[in-house]
Amino acid sequence: MKKQFKAESQRLLDLMINSIYTHKEIFLREIISNASDAIDKMCYLSLTDNTVGLRRKDFEIILTLDKENRTLTVSDNGIGMNEEELEKNLGTIAFSGSKKFSEELEKSKADKADQVDIIGQFGVGFYSAFMVSDKVEVVSRKYGEEKAHRWVSEGTGGYTIEEAERDGQGTDVIMHIRQDGEEADEFSQYLREYPIYKLVKKYSDYIRFPIKMLMPQPKIKEGSDPKNPEYEEVYEYEVFNSMIPLWQRKRADVTREEYETFYKQTFQDDLPPLETITVSAEGLVSYNALMYIPEMIPNKYYSDEFTGGLQLYSSGVLIMDKCKELLPEYFNFVKGVVDSPDLSLNISREVLQHDRQLKLISKNLEKKIRTTLEEMLKNNREKYEKFYKSFGRQLKLCALDDYGKYKNELQDFLMFYSSTEKKLVTLAEYVERMQEDQKYIYYAAGDSFDAVDKMPQTEILKDKGIEILYFTDSTDEFIPDMFRKYKDVSFMSVIDGDFDLGDGKTDEQMTETFKETFEFVKQTLGDKVDVVKATTKLKTHPVCLSSGEGITFEMEKYFTAVNPELGMKAKRILELNVDHPAFLALERARLQDPEKAKKLCEVLFNQSLLIAGLPIADPSGYTDIVCSLF
């Protein structure tokens, strides 16, 4: 006799089959998880019932393929169901036997309750089988009962229950796989060994009971020549799943090689991780985490195609492959897994229903990663610098993002090349070494360490033993504008700033002294320059170019490379060293040979462009002018 589902009819089941689950392949995860639940209940029963006669090692989940009849069967030797339970659990959509069991267990406050791990919290997981099956049979025999029963349904048309035969307690879920539709191999893939193997490894690798299936194995034919053996294909049972997650074992019990092997296999990296981080937490939310800091940046890391996030498990079952909410954006390079039994899942086990637990886990993981990096910076400088060369740009970009929203969280992790140390240093190390009367954090920006180190503007400061930070990354020069200060110390650009070194001279005084010469230079160069003035920055060099406040030359290069149509251009402030022989020659020529003086103005201006790393508008004309001066 066919019975109708005791739920909201055809539309509800159709909704669950077609809308709740994003991927059809999820069905196997759900059916295996239900089998694991049934075995868990049997394990719990064995703790208080000596007549069970089964030990933990006796339990297993067996997958069986019948390609001819197009069936995939998942069998367990768990607690099983009788007729009444079949009707209640499977005849009523969204009734959760596992959830009820878990609630009753909580009420009982059983001494052994912590040894039971319930995965299936929802009553609809079983119905995911209809995404790939046009008919599902369930043959089940409850522990302690003689009779077995068969539940059969083709989906929305209802179901039947009848007596059946089964050796021993447990359940067989027999799925009659659909014929392929317009998409080739859409359903037939679930009748082949290797795709099933991959699904078990992906979603159910850490189910705590062995998941077995007959797999083809090459064997030497009996009686064949040992020197030239013949092979035949023999099917033998193979355990697919690892069962015990690496992250649930004590760190002392896991070797470095095991951690590295897991990392390479799981995240497809040829190199071992730079650092391994383990977390085991109990409290408001219990969870285990195993995280890795890679040595090199992942492929396409700085592109829109890259997606960060940790693998999220609930009691050993994969829920999300990349859960971005578990990491702050600035640590999105971290790879790993998080496993918690306390997550609030929705009915499809695909997304979180409430994010309170997730936010708490994320906050704790962020602290752990931060502590790890701080310890690395303090105790293993070489390793940290290797990390920074791979991911320092990510930290800088995130420190600058959203108007410096995360600058306080990230500023102590940033590093820059030092004029005195000749290596990467932190802002804290720079401030600690500042001279007693030094007011600023001095910096200079350029394309490379050597290019900045040879800048004329750095000479005087280096002669006075003042350390300069070299900003060699395209984003570095945005940091002073965004940070403003570090530990109450302001930033000062060696190239664009007007710094007073206490030698009694000022730019304004020197400019006024040679006012006519500076007016002549400005008139000659016209709109090529915005301002011409004297400078006290230079020692042995005659000229330099600065941009003043606003956009700097490095910013101009950056914006031009990103989008030339923006037309972002820095000011051109030509600064001349009035003590240099070249300026004295210009001064004489202005009085004695104005045409030659104009040529000298062009030469000095083009030299300043070269020093600043900016293009010369007319290279050929510049060389002609230089040659005419011989």
Protein Blocks (a to p, Z undefined) as FASTA:
>chain_A
ZZddfbehjklmmmmmmmmpmblklmmmmmmmmmmmmmmmmmmmmmmmmklopafklgcc
dddddfknopacdddfbebpafklmmmmmmpghiafklmmmmmmmmnopaklmmpccfbl
cfklmmmmmmmpcbdcdddddehiabdcddddehjnopcddddddehedddddddddddd
fbghklmmmmcfklmmmmmmmmmmmccbdcddddddddddehiafklccdddddddddfb
goiafklpcfklpcfklmmmmmmmmnopabdcfbdcddddedjbgcdddddddfbdcehk
lpckbccdddddeehiafbfbdfklpcfklmmpgcddddfkbccdfkomacfbfklmmmm
mmmmmmmmmmmmmmmmmmmmmlmmmmmmmmmmmmmmmmmgghhllmmmmmmmpccddfkl
opacdfklmmmmpcfklcbdcddddfbfklmmmpmklmmmmmnopacdddfbfklmmmmm
mnopaghiacddfklmccdehnopafklmmmmmmmmmmmmmmmnmmmbmbdcddfkbmkb
cbdcdebeajdfklmmmmmmmommnopacdddddddfkbmklmmmmmmmmmmmmlmmmmm
mmmmmmmmmmnopacfblmlmmmmmmmmZZ
